[in-house]
């Protein structure tokens, strides 16, 4: 059996329903456009960060003088009589020596290797 002609043809929407449908279509189109713009901003940011060449951070530059080929640096550090070196550290051209003095006291001696002289001395005591 054939369907009646009324069912095959679409009936026009009520004008109030048509206005709501148009508003809904406009709302969806605007939101999809904003979503697309936000997605493009994220993609551009990722591409920018990935393609940007970051300059490497330079390593700490040593201020120690470089001797001529085949020679070595030499020097003397005067320590108090009976002092013993417990530990040491080098930062740039400053050498830090932790000393144990004969009377049991500890101190830290800062020595500039470029100038060849002490630049600081700190007593290490327990807080009271």
C-alpha positions in Angstrom: 0.0 0.0 0.0 1.1 3.4 -0.7 1.5 6.0 2.1 -0.8 9.0 2.0 0.6 12.1 0.4 0.3 14.1 3.6 2.9 11.9 5.4 5.5 12.3 2.6 5.4 16.1 2.6 6.9 18.0 5.5 4.6 20.3 7.2 6.0 23.9 7.8 7.0 24.5 11.3 5.2 26.9 13.6 6.8 30.3 13.4 7.7 30.2 17.1 9.4 26.8 16.8 11.2 28.0 13.6 12.7 31.0 15.6 13.9 28.7 18.3 15.5 26.4 15.8 17.3 29.3 14.1 18.6 30.5 17.4 19.8 27.0 18.3 21.6 26.7 14.9 23.2 30.1 15.4 24.2 29.2 19.0 25.8 25.9 17.8 27.6 27.6 14.9 29.1 30.3 17.2 30.2 27.8 19.9 31.8 25.6 17.3 33.7 28.6 15.8 34.9 29.6 19.3 36.0 26.1 20.0 37.9 25.9 16.7 39.7 29.2 17.4 40.7 28.0 20.9 42.0 24.7 19.4 44.0 26.6 16.8 45.5 28.8 19.5 46.7 25.7 21.4 48.1 24.2 18.2 49.9 27.4 17.4 51.4 27.6 20.9 52.6 24.0 20.8 54.2 24.5 17.3 55.8 27.8 18.5 57.3 26.1 21.7 58.5 23.1 19.7 60.2 25.1 17.0 61.8 27.7 19.2 65.4 27.1 19.7 66.4 27.6 23.3 69.9 28.8 24.0 71.8 26.4 26.2 72.7 27.7 29.6 76.4 28.2 29.7 78.3 26.1 32.2 80.0 27.8 35.0 83.1 29.5 33.6 86.2 28.8 35.5 88.3 31.8 36.4 91.3 29.7 37.1 94.3 30.7 35.0 95.2 28.2 32.3 98.9 27.2 32.3 100.9 26.9 29.2 101.1 23.4 27.6 103.1 21.0 29.6 103.2 23.0 32.8 101.1 22.8 35.9 99.8 25.4 38.4 101.7 25.7 41.6 101.3 27.7 44.8 101.1 27.6 48.6 98.4 28.0 51.1 99.5 28.9 54.6 97.5 27.1 57.2 97.6 27.6 60.9 100.2 25.3 62.7 98.6 21.9 63.4 95.5 22.5 61.3 94.1 19.7 59.3 92.0 20.0 56.1 88.7 18.2 56.6 87.0 19.0 53.3 87.4 21.3 50.3 85.3 22.7 47.5 86.0 24.9 44.4 83.6 27.4 43.0 85.0 29.5 40.1 88.3 30.7 41.4 87.5 30.5 45.1 88.7 27.5 47.0 86.9 26.7 50.3 88.8 24.7 52.9 87.2 23.3 56.0 89.9 23.1 58.7 90.1 21.3 62.0 92.4 23.3 64.3 94.5 21.7 67.0 92.3 23.0 69.8 89.3 21.2 68.3 87.8 24.3 66.8 86.7 24.2 63.1 86.9 27.0 60.6 86.4 27.7 56.9 89.1 29.4 54.9 88.2 31.0 51.6 91.2 31.2 49.3 91.3 33.1 45.9 93.3 30.9 43.5 93.8 33.7 40.9 95.1 36.3 43.4 96.8 33.6 45.5 95.6 34.9 48.8 93.0 34.2 51.5 89.8 36.2 51.1 87.9 35.1 54.2 88.0 33.1 57.3 85.0 31.9 59.3 84.9 30.2 62.7 82.4 27.4 62.9 80.8 27.2 66.4 77.7 25.5 67.8 74.8 27.8 68.4 74.0 28.4 72.0 
